[in-house]
Amino acid sequence: MATAVLEQGEDAFRKIFRLYRRKNPLADLSGVLEFRPGDSRLRSVALSADAVSDQDAGRVGLQPLRQWSAYHVDGYPGFLFIVNPFMPGWQHHWVRQCLKLYPQKPNVCNLDLHMSPDSTRDLWSSSHAKLRNKLSQKRNEKTLLEKLRWVTLGFHYNWDTKKYYKEHQSPFPVDLAELSHCVSLACGFPGFKAEAGILNYYHMDSSLGIHVDESELDHSSPLLSFSFGQSSIFLLGGLSRDVSPTPMMMHSGDIMVMSGASRLLYHAVPRILRHPGGGILPPCLSAPPSTDDPNQLCSPSDWEVCELYMQFSRINMTVRQVLEAGGSFPEEGDKMGKRMTQGDSYHSVDIETQEAEEQGLTKRIRTVTQD
């Protein structure tokens, strides 16, 4: 693996983050962990095939549990990696949900700070025609959908205070809750309740800063992470940034579960990469949805737009349980939530990055949190 020099005042995590973030020269990827049988750092996990029925798994697009490939990583108790367990065609559905349905109001997105509610009510409707026509245009002005960086679901994460509030929430998507329930059951967490979601929309020059997901009031429940589209390098570290992280490769359809001792570890995404194989899209997304599909998971016309978007993008869905079973928000938190729903701005946005993007410059995208 390529090495990086530790700069003065730089911690071990930042050194590795900077190594894989750099563009000239690109880092050697030989040390990045791929989840395949035979790697001595991996331990295959046999999930209980009876935890979720084949019918329930199939209802959200998952293969029968006996067909899943799941791994623990040495040194990271509580961390589970599931290699693409989705049935053919179902990733198309989840990509469509993330681009067409989930950004709609009353859900919240990064564009809300700069635009009126009417302008951000339905980003798909305002963008799909322009996306279809971009290839024939000389000027490729970005659509609102391409300017999307994050969407929050359920209890809406407050980027300024790094907290959730009782009064600031919208209904959590039923289908995503069902998907999360199946995965949590399969991993041994029958009591998991999907209460908050953060969707991140990455482009090829995006990254996610070094952080810990500690804002939820319940840390005993797992954090579920679903990836679609182009690949990425994921760094998983320790309880402090002095611990050098392990680089891992994530591909379309892969699922990560952070629970127990791994729930509060530092992690980051320094780089988005083209999926291996050389095609524009990964094989699981290359073929258009079948027109013979009785469920009509994603119409061909919708996928035409999604396909154009995903050629240069990766989407990540993280689902969390915010409260302990039977728990409630602190009283002061409720009051803050009420004040914020009266019109106060509660998003933090990197204005410099947005302006640089409009000028076509390469800048780091601050997707969720800054380090």
N, C-alpha and C positions, 0 to 999 in steps of 0.2 A: 504494500500500500504506500502511496505517496505520503511524504511527511510535510509538516508545516512547522515553521519556527514560532515559538511562543514569544509574542511581543510583550513588552514591559506592561505589567498590570493586567494582562490577559489571562483569563481562566482557561482550564483544560477544555471545557465544552466549546467556548468561543473559538479556540484554535482549530478544532475539528470542523466546526460550522464554517469557519472562514476557508478552510481547505476545500470543502465540497462546494462552497458558494463561488469560488473564484472561476474566472472564465479563460484566463490566459496565464499559464497553460491550464487546461482542464485536469482535474484530479484523476489519478488512476483509480478505477472502480473495482479493481480485483479484490479489495478487502471488504466490499459491501456484501452483507449477508443476503444470500438468496435462499428462499425457503423451499429447499429441495431435499429429498431423502439422501442420507449419506454424510451430511455436514456434521462434524463432531460437536458443534456448538448447539445443535438442535436435538430435541427429544420429541418424538412423535406422541401425540395424545389421542387416545381412543375415547371418543365421546360416547355417552350412553345413547344408543340408537332409539331407546324407548322414551327419551326425554321429550321429543316432539314427534308427532305422527307424520308419516309421509304426506298425508293430506294437508295437514296444517302447514308444513314446510312448503309444499307446492303452491299453497294459496298466496304466498308472498314471494314466490319465485326461487325458492331454495331447493336444492337437491335433497334426497333423503340423507339423514345424518350419517348413515353408514358409509356414504360416499365422500364425506368431507375429509380433507387433509388439514389437520391442525397440529400446531407445534408450540412447545415451550422453548424458551431460549435460556441456556445456562447463565446463571447470575441474575435473572430477572423473574423471581417468583411472582406469580399473579398475572404475568403477561402472556397472552395467548394470541397466536397468529393463525388465521384461517385462510387458506389459499382458495380464492374464488369459488365459493360454493353455489353460485347462481346457475339456474337452468338457462339454456340458450334462449335468447330473446328478452330475458328479464332485465338485464342491465339497461337495455333501451328504455324500458319503462321507468326505471329509477332516474336515469338521466333526464328524461322528459319531465318527470315530477319536479326535479330540481331547477329546471329551466322555465317551465311553463306554469306550474301550479304553485309551488312553495313560495316564490317571490311575490305572489299577489297579496294585497292587503286582506286581513289586518296584520299579516306578518311584517317584519321590519327589516330594512336593508340599508346599506351604507349610503345609498343615493338620497335617502330621506332628509338628510341634513341640508342638502343643497337644492332640493327640488320640492315642489308642492305635492301634497298627497295625491292629487289627481294625476300628476305626471308620472308617479311611481306606482300607481294602483295596479297596472297590468303591463309589466315590462315586455312580456312576450308579444302582446298585440302591437306595441309600438316599435318592435324590432324585427319581427320575423320576415316581413317583406324586404326590408333593407338587407338583412343577412342573405337572403336568397339572391339578391341582385348585386352583391358586393363583387363577385368575380368579374362582372362586366363593367364595373365602374373604374374610372381612372383614380378617383380619390376615395380611399377606403376610410371614410370617417367612421369612428366607432359608434355602434348602436348602444342604447342604454343597457341591453343585456350584456354586452361586452365590457361595460364599465362596472358591472356588478362585482363586488368583492366579497360580501358576506350577507347572509340572511339569518335572522334568529326566529325560532319557533317556540311555541309554548310560553314558558317564563322567559322573557326577553332579557338577555344579558346586558348589563349596563357597562359600557366600555370605560366610562369615567371613574365610577366607584368600584368597578369589578365585582358587582353584586347582582343578585336577583331580587325582585320585589313582588310581593303578593298582588298588588294592584296593576302591575304591568305585565299582562299575559294575554295570549290569544289561544284558541283551541289548538291542541297539538294534532297534527295530521293522523287520522285513524290508520291509514295504511302503513305509515312509517312506524307508528306505535306497535302495530302487529308484527312487522319485520323485526323490530327491536326485541319484542317479547319472545319471538321464536329463537333468536340468537342467544338471548340471555338464558332462556331455559336450557338450550343445548349446552351452555357453558357452566351450568350449575347454579344459576341465580333465578330461582322461580319467583322471587318477590320483586324483581326489578320493575319499575314503573317509568316509562318515558315521559319526562316532564319538561325538558328543555332540549332544544337542538340548535346547533350552530352549523350552517352550511358555508363552506369556503370555496371560492371560485378562483382557481389558480390559472395563470397563463405561463408561457414558457420562461418568462423572466421573473416569476413570482417566488417568494419564499415565506416561511413562517418563522417568526423569531423564537428565541429560546424562552420557554415558559413552563409553568406548572398549572394544571387545571385544578385549582383549589377553592374556587368561589362557591361551589355547591355546598350546601349545609350538611349533606350526607356524603361521606367519603367511603362508606362501607359498600356501596353499590358500584358496579363497574361503569367504566366509560366505554362506549361502543363507537368505533370509527369505521366508516365505509368509504371506499375509494373507487372512482370511476374515471375512465379516460386515460390520459397519458400517465406515465410512471413518475415516481418520485423517490428521492432518498429521504428516509426517516431516521433521525438521530434519537436514540433513547439512552439517557444518562442515569444519574443517581439522584440522591436527595440534595446534593449541592452541585454547583457548577464546577467544582474542583475535580469532579469525577469525569473522566474521559468517556464520551458516549460511544455506543456501538452503532455503526451505520447499517441500515437495513433497506432493502429495495421493496417498494410497494407497487403493485401492478393493478390494472383495472379489475374490479370485483373482489379484491382482497379485503379482509375484515380484521381489525385489531381490537382486542379486548384488554383494557387495563384495569386490573382489580387488585385488591389486597396490597401487598408491599409495592407493587408497581403503579398504584393509582396516583401517587403524588411525586412521581419522578419527573425530572426535567426532560423536555423533548423539544424537537424542532424539525422543520423541513427546509434544508438549505437550497435544494435545487429540484426543479421539474425537468424530467428527461423524456425524450422520445421512447416509446415502448420498444422493447427489443423485437427484432424481426424485420424491420425496414419498411413496413407499410405505414400509411398515413394514420390509421387507427389500429388499435390492438385487434386481434382476430375475433375476440368475443363481441366486438362492436362493428366489425367491418361489414358483415352481411346485414342488409336492411331487414326490418321486421317482416315476418311472413304475412302475406295478405290472407292466408288461410287460417290464421290464428283466430279461434272463436272468441277469445277474450279481448282481442284487439288491444294489446298492451300499449302499443304506440303506433299511430297511423303512419303510413309512408310519408305523407306530407309533413307531419310533425317531425319525423326522423330526419327529413331532408335538412331542416333547420338545425336540429341537434347535431347532426353529423358535421355541418359546416363549423359549428361552434367548437366541437370536441376535437377537431383536427389540431388545435393549438392550446388545448385546455385540459385541466384536471378538476374534478369536483370531489370534495370530501364532505361527508355528513358525519357529525359527531352527535351522539345522543346521550343525555345524562339524566339521572334522577337527582333532583335538587333537594328534596326534603326527606328526612327519615320517615319510615312508615308511622303514620299518626302524628308526625311533627308539624310545626307551624313556623311562620316567619317571626323574627323579633318584632316587637311593637314599633320600635323606631324605624325599622325597615318598611313597615306598612305605610307609615306617614311619609317617608321619602318617596315611596312609590306613588302615593296620591299626588304629591307636589309635582312629580315629574310628568304625570299624565295630564296636567293642566297646561302643558305647552312648553315646559322647559326642555332645552336640548340635552340629550343624554348620550349622544354618540361622540366618539373621538375619531377624527378623520385626518389622515396625513395629506394636507392640502398640497404640500410641495410635490409629493409623489403623484397625485392626480394631475397637477399641472404639467409635470414632466412627461407623463404618459401622453397627454394631449399633444405634446410637442414631438412625440415619437422617440423620446430618450429612454435609455435602459435604466430603470430604477428598481429598487427593492420594493415590493408590494407588501405593505403591512396588513396582513390578512386578518389576524385575530388580535395579537398582542405584541407589544414591543419588548425587546430585551434591553 
